Structures are given as C-alpha cells and as structure tokens.
Amino acid sequence: MTDTRSDILTRLVEIVATIPTVRAAYRNNDDIVEAQFPAAIVLDGDEETSDTTQNRQSTSTVMVQMTPDVLILNQDPNFGADLDPLRRELIKRVMIDAELNNLVAKSSPRGDGAIRYLGCQVGHAWLRNLHGALKAQFLFKYALKPDDL
C-alpha cells in the first residue's frame, strides 16, 4: 500500500522543519502562536488529473498534479527582508531533496514525474504584533495507481 500524495506531503513537512531558524513545522495546522515563529505550515492543496481518456479502466494508472502550499510565518517589523533567506532555503531544499525527487520519479512508470516551483506571495498581518508571511506553491506530478492505495 503506497499513497504517493501522502508520502510527498509528509516529506515536505520534514524538509521545511530543517530550514534554519524555523521553530515549528506542521501539516494543515493553522493554530500557531507567535512564540513558535518563524513557523512553517504545509497545506495539502489541490490534486488534479489531466486524464481525458474515455474508455480507460478505473484501475489504470493516471498522472496527477498536486499543488500544495507552504506558508512561512515570521514576526518581524522588517518581514520582507527577513523572509528572503527563508524563501531561498525553502525552494532549494524542496527542489534538490533526493528523497522527494525519488518519491516523484519512482511513482511514474515512464519517468515523467516532476517537481516545479510555481512562485510565492508575500504579505503581512496583525496578531498581537505585525508579522510577515510567505506562501510558496509547488507542483508535484506523479502517477496515481489505484491498485497500490
């Protein structure tokens, strides 16, 4: 039993936890207190297929594209400059992680699995104090094999 989607998301949490200065890393948990900043949250995101085959068996392998979001929250009046190194570390660690790349590659029988960085948005909000947030989005293309679930 293998769920590539779940394995990818679990690995993403492990990766963001290794970013220097990140104090806490979670999956789908938005109940973060300021004392945990900088904190990273992996949100599952969307999962879509591009399969348009009409007569395909329901147990056939289909390529899926998942687009999880990674939020990095930081409490600092100069949040833009403070988020830059976190952004660089996030992108680098996700894109070059051997285990993550292996999860995507081994799922695809034709080797057309992929990891792509789609971009990020930076903003700010108030809790007790001003804090900055970075939301980065990645695309993971992998094979979904219903018989393996």
Rosetta blueprint (number, residue, H / E / L):
1 M L
2 T L
3 D L
4 T H
5 R H
6 S H
7 D H
8 I H
9 L H
10 T H
11 R H
12 L H
13 V H
14 E H
15 I H
16 V H
17 A L
18 T L
19 I L
20 P L
21 T L
22 V L
23 R L
24 A E
25 A E
26 Y E
27 R E
28 N L
29 N L
30 D L
31 D L
32 I L
33 V L
34 E H
35 A H
36 Q H
37 F L
38 P L
39 A E
40 A E
41 I E
42 V E
43 L E
44 D E
45 G E
46 D E
47 E E
48 E E
49 T E
50 S L
51 D L
52 T L
53 T L
54 Q L
55 N L
56 R L
57 Q L
58 S L
59 T L
60 S L
61 T L
62 V E
63 M E
64 V E
65 Q E
66 M E
67 T E
68 P E
69 D E
70 V E
71 L E
72 I E
73 L E
74 N E
75 Q L
76 D L
77 P L
78 N L
79 F H
80 G H
81 A H
82 D H
83 L H
84 D H
85 P H
86 L H
87 R H
88 R H
89 E H
90 L H
91 I H
92 K H
93 R H
94 V H
95 M H
96 I H
97 D L
98 A H
99 E H
100 L H
101 N H
102 N H
103 L H
104 V H
105 A H
106 K H
107 S H
108 S L
109 P L
110 R L
111 G L
112 D L
113 G L
114 A E
115 I E
116 R E
117 Y E
118 L E
119 G E
120 C E
121 Q E
122 V E
123 G E
124 H E
125 A E
126 W E
127 L L
128 R L
129 N L
130 L E
131 H E
132 G E
133 A E
134 L E
135 K E
136 A E
137 Q E
138 F E
139 L E
140 F E
141 K E
142 Y E
143 A E
144 L E
145 K L
146 P H
147 D H
148 D H
149 L L
